[in-house]
Amino acid sequence: MTIGWCFDNTYSKLPDPFKEEISPIPVKDPELVILNKKLSKELNLDFSNIDNKKISELFSGNSLPPGSNSIAQAYAGHQFGHFTMLGDGRAVLIGEHLSKKKERYDIQFKGSGKTAFSRNGDGRAALGPMLREYLISEAMHNLGIPTTRSLAVVKTGEDVIRETTLHGAILTRVALSHIRVGTFQYIAAREKKDELEILFNYAIKRHYPNIQNSQNKALDLLRTVMEKQIDLVVNWMRVGFIHGVMNTDNMSISGETIDYGPCAFMDTYDPNTVFSSIDQMGRYAYCNQPVITKWNLSRFAECLIPLIDKNQNKSIELATEIINSFEKKYEEKWLNMMRDKLGLFGIDEKDKFLILDLLTWMHQKKLDYTNTFCHLMSLEIEKNENFKDRDFQNWKKRWHERLKINNNTPEKYINLMKSVNPVVIPRNHKVEEVLNEANKNNIEPLNKLLEILNNPYSDQKDIKEFQIPSFSKEKYQTFCGT
């Protein structure tokens, strides 16, 4: 029986500067760690009649499926504000798979060996970071947040040397595409307008065919990508997600969350929360995510200047006007998201103060972000004396008054709150626990956590240990995993 691959590779047909044709470097002893059966089904792929050895060979790149055509993609990026020419230094795109619904997905192997873009890297990846991406990307998908997905992780049977010796692994990542702001930056830096037009037309045809006949496609692409990114980051803020490395090469044109390096979820509410060990200045802190989104979009706008208008000054003026509308659009969507978290229908001019007063109080009292909203939904995850605080009780009176507006009822507002406030998130200490066990060849805790995170809005039984933040006083840090 065939697996059901249906490759239709379009990106690999773009001119040479866009990519390097390269095969994954074979590995010594591939071993399947985890296969995403749910995602396989959505992609119309069936692995049920194939043994684990053959699956391992496939997802390690040792044997490529028919119709695949592997390439490493070229891109650039502002990394912590500094511009660098980059590319897939440890990944290959094996092709574009079409589902039965004709939905197109990139299938990429991450950790598959050196490419022309590897610089001084070994092109490999370690098991822990690959399983972290698998776990968090699936959690994000179940939270209803646009994201790349993870189809499989295999061990390579080879060690990778970082600060210590680690198990090597390859992740299979599934994405709407891997076209990034950094892809446009790479081509724009070459200063060849014909190449820029090829990428521009390709991106529109692939992702936004609805703007193909518009009067100014470049402006409409900028507007559309900005809307997608605002929606995405508002969603991150909703669940307390901190991406950790919002470089322009990690901003996808499709509006998906991409690259789960030093990401983490915020426990104690603090807008300045940073987890990444390399983010010394807090550039990518929780509260800075919208600011950086606008900054990244400005870099995208710069790439499009030659395509907006023949007159460069007019181009800059038109692009600037769109970028300058970011704050107003973001604030409006953020306020509506926070209204949903509080079960508020309609708009009241005092809503912003009601929201900010709650967040300020949470910050002062060092309260857990997720569990405070659970408390407001009458779900007591953990006992906290602060909820008896007079300031909080006064705030609750104001909130209850506001809840009465617009024909609201307890049933309506609780249903609204339950649809946007998760009762369980990937708690950082739990993520570390399951990754440590996986490194010791015990995959069961990871599978259990994945099962719990499959229904993040449902009040499941006996999951309290997964809902309570860590009691450790030690600062939690994440690392890039490259």
Secondary structure, DSSP 8 states (H G I E B T S, - for coil): ------B---GGGS-GGGEEE------SS-EEEEE-HHHHHHTT---TTS-HHHHHHHHHTSS--TT---EEE--EEEETTEEEE---SSEEEEEEEE-TT--EEEEEEESB---TT-TT--SBEEHHHHHHHHHHHHHHHHTT--B-EEEEEEEEEEEEESSSEEEEEEEEEEES---BHHHHHHHHHTT-HHHHHHHHHHHHHHH-GGGTTSS-HHHHHHHHHHHHHHHHHHHHHHHTEE-S---GGGBBTT--B---SS-EE-SB--TT---BTT-TT-TT-GGGHHHHHHHHHHHHHHHHHHHH-SSHHHHHHHHHHHHTTHHHHHHHHHHHHHHHHTT--S--TTHHHHHHHHHHHHHHHT-BHHHHHHHHTT--SS--GGGG-HHHHHHHHHHHHHHTSTT--HHHHHHHHHHHS-S----HHHHHHHHHHHHTT--HHHHHHHHHHTSTTS--TT-HHHHS-----S---B----
